[in-house]
């Protein structure tokens, strides 16, 4: 019997993130589920080789792409049907342009992205930047526009000098396997000077206009394109821990967007912040004109300029143009609302400044792009960060259901308050100090799961850490390699690794480069024997982290690999500041037949 982790080829350069001053970003680069990478390579960009003669093959067999996208293979015996020339790649079982190939791969790599700053008034107008990583084997160019206006990037593109946090100008093409920072926006005095963080001296951002409404309204997204496949992430504000309001998200290319989504906001309204900044919000982005988005809301949508109101449980339709986004920010949370569009859209869940719990200081801005409904999973392994106060620290979890009649089981047992049955659009929140596995009855009852760090103002935390949410990666979206940067400006950096059994039914070694070899001392999650976890301190007190026989871990670049499926999540925190981000995930369509009942 085949494992749930049987190889499904994706371009697992599923999101490459560069580091920033005061921001911890992750950099997944290249893998296909279950494939071996051998030794850690110096160069990890796609290399599609030279063209070769086509051998004789059995044409009765179906065709598929090789794991490295260099060749078209016979599905019968894996023989090469066609070798793609250097300027092409395998996509849809034929040699096509690199951007077409990445679109067919349904990964986080792509050539077209949309993004906008989070909806917030706290720290509004601060420096907003995108990290663009060249995932191709030749130099690429990047362009950014707002509507029909192409923006001037002549003094907006920089990179870090190797081994330092010092910036230098990086005009022109981006070399293979290198990353640049594109400074998109700096708009001081937008709403309030509180928390404002300017772009570094010498930078001229692409625009000085703020784009996101304070609460509900419409705006224009940045349209970022690259001449060949790239991975893009955003950071707000650029400047990281010193801003006390950091948030980052991996952008998903338009090729991975879909028509059906479940809206997910990270938390309810703050009970501490009295102004407009402490409310949750969602952003829905269109990439094509005349995009009609129908929402079945879980709460009344209050009217605002350019946005008609809607009653809870009554569908409402909004029309968006190319590059336009609808933002709904209000006291009543809209998590669990179902949406369907006539064209693919993207959704972001955010918060002006969230308190977790809602009555505990301090707050953080939040923004995460949420995968489409079909990319949700039926099984998740929940393991929090290394406890700030020890193993007994309890972390909040949230589960969102998409389909009526969703039945949940837990291994080893349901945490106190955890749901066992959920209906479409239902949101459940509970806490657990211990790891667990949660699964639904099948792939057509998918769920979304997030884990949180609570505010540093809670009992015993002494202002260490602050609210942060991170999407847990479904087991069906695990990869086999990751690369990421750990920012040295955070006091503590904790790596959480979860591995599942491979298709051969064994736990494969997971190698962490700074450890000098395979990680040991794994601990089981639950009683089924399907998953294990390991936490690694990459830094403690801004100093070195865990020491292994093969080396000592510190902040900076890290690489991991395995012959089996695993996931890796970084948590970084300091004084009233924190954020977390998964090292990457596949973008496979895990939901096979279920659809959302929006009407």
TAGISUL-V307486 format. One record per helix or strand of 3 or more residues. SS is the DSSP state (helix for helix, strand for strand). FROM is the first residue (numbers start at 1). LEN is the number of residues. Records with the same first field share a line. If there is no record, write none. Layout:
SS = FROM-LEN ; FROM-LEN
This chain:
strand = 63-3 ; 71-4 ; 80-4 ; 88-4 ; 94-4 ; 110-6 ; 128-7 ; 142-5 ; 157-4 ; 167-3 ; 179-7 ; 217-4 ; 222-15 ; 247-4 ; 258-5 ; 280-7 ; 291-6 ; 315-6 ; 324-7 ; 338-17 ; 364-7 ; 379-4 ; 395-7 ; 406-6 ; 427-6 ; 436-5 ; 447-7 ; 468-4 ; 479-8 ; 492-9 ; 510-3 ; 531-10 ; 556-20 ; 577-6
helix = 98-8 ; 240-4 ; 254-3 ; 276-3 ; 373-3 ; 475-3 ; 513-3
